[in-house]
Amino acid sequence: METSNSRRRFIALHALLAGGALIAGKPAIAQAGAHVDENDEQALALGYRQDTAKVDAKKYPKHEASQHCANCTFWQGKPTDAWAGCAMFGRKHIANGGWCQVWAKAPS
């Protein structure tokens, strides 16, 4: 009887671990391809542009040409990545050369 109980526990544990691995892998898959569209509701609210040179200077007077997503504290990629995650946009990716009004200089 003890062997049967241990076998059940072993199978249940490994099934649970395998299911957890599948669930844990889903966010990485979802993150891989979703880019923020400049016309998304959240992007419009934050003034997001994929190209910092195209930011409306009258609407966003604090914007500077040197500010872009890759040197922002919310950028979640390497400085050389073309697209990466952003804390402001959840699982969607933003452009390296983009900008939005919550831009904050990343610590050096």
C-alpha positions as CSV (number, residue, x, y, z in Angstrom):
1,M,0.0,0.0,0.0
2,E,2.8,2.4,0.8
3,T,4.3,2.0,-2.7
4,S,1.0,2.7,-4.4
5,N,0.5,5.9,-2.3
6,S,4.1,7.1,-3.0
7,R,3.6,6.4,-6.7
8,R,0.4,8.5,-6.8
9,R,2.0,11.3,-4.9
10,F,5.0,11.2,-7.4
11,I,2.7,11.3,-10.4
12,A,0.5,14.1,-9.0
13,L,3.5,16.2,-8.1
14,H,5.1,15.9,-11.5
15,A,1.7,16.6,-13.3
16,L,1.4,19.7,-11.1
17,L,5.0,20.8,-11.9
18,A,4.5,20.3,-15.6
19,G,1.3,22.3,-15.6
20,G,3.0,25.1,-13.7
21,A,5.8,25.2,-16.3
22,L,3.3,25.5,-19.1
23,I,1.5,28.4,-17.3
24,A,4.7,30.1,-16.4
25,G,5.8,29.9,-20.1
26,K,2.7,31.7,-21.5
27,P,3.6,35.3,-20.5
28,A,7.0,35.0,-22.3
29,I,5.3,33.7,-25.4
30,A,2.7,36.5,-25.3
31,Q,5.4,39.1,-24.8
32,A,7.4,38.1,-27.8
33,G,5.3,39.7,-30.6
34,A,2.8,42.3,-29.2
35,H,3.9,45.8,-30.1
36,V,2.2,48.9,-28.7
37,D,0.1,50.6,-31.4
38,E,0.3,54.4,-31.3
39,N,-3.5,54.5,-31.6
40,D,-4.1,52.2,-28.6
41,E,-6.1,53.9,-25.9
42,Q,-3.3,53.7,-23.4
43,A,-0.7,54.9,-25.9
44,L,-2.8,57.9,-26.8
45,A,-3.3,58.7,-23.1
46,L,0.5,58.6,-22.5
47,G,1.4,60.4,-25.7
48,Y,3.4,57.4,-26.9
49,R,5.2,57.7,-30.2
50,Q,7.4,55.0,-31.7
51,D,9.8,57.7,-32.9
52,T,10.8,60.4,-30.4
53,A,11.5,62.8,-33.3
54,K,7.7,62.7,-34.1
55,V,6.6,63.9,-30.7
56,D,4.4,67.0,-30.8
57,A,6.5,69.7,-29.1
58,K,3.6,72.0,-28.5
59,K,1.6,69.3,-26.7
60,Y,4.6,68.0,-24.8
61,P,6.9,71.0,-24.1
62,K,9.1,69.0,-21.6
63,H,10.1,66.5,-24.3
64,E,13.7,66.6,-25.5
65,A,15.2,64.8,-28.5
66,S,17.6,62.9,-26.3
67,Q,14.8,61.2,-24.4
68,H,13.8,57.8,-25.8
69,C,12.5,54.6,-24.4
70,A,15.8,52.8,-24.2
71,N,17.2,55.4,-21.7
72,C,14.0,55.5,-19.6
73,T,13.8,53.9,-16.2
74,F,10.7,51.9,-17.3
75,W,12.5,50.2,-20.3
76,Q,12.8,46.4,-19.6
77,G,15.3,45.5,-22.3
78,K,18.9,46.0,-23.2
79,P,19.8,49.4,-24.7
80,T,20.5,47.6,-28.0
81,D,17.1,45.9,-28.2
82,A,14.9,47.3,-31.0
83,W,11.7,46.4,-29.0
84,A,11.3,45.6,-25.3
85,G,8.8,45.6,-22.5
86,C,7.8,48.7,-20.6
87,A,6.3,48.9,-17.1
88,M,3.7,51.3,-18.4
89,F,2.3,49.0,-21.1
90,G,2.2,45.6,-19.4
91,R,3.1,42.7,-21.8
92,K,3.3,44.8,-24.9
93,H,6.6,45.9,-26.4
94,I,7.6,49.5,-27.2
95,A,10.2,50.8,-29.7
96,N,13.7,51.6,-28.6
97,G,13.5,55.1,-30.1
98,G,10.0,55.8,-28.8
99,W,8.8,58.2,-26.2
100,C,5.9,58.9,-23.9
101,Q,5.1,61.5,-21.3
102,V,6.0,59.4,-18.3
103,W,9.6,59.1,-19.5
104,A,12.0,59.2,-16.6
105,K,15.8,59.1,-17.0
106,A,17.2,55.6,-16.1
107,P,19.8,55.5,-13.4
108,S,23.3,55.4,-14.7
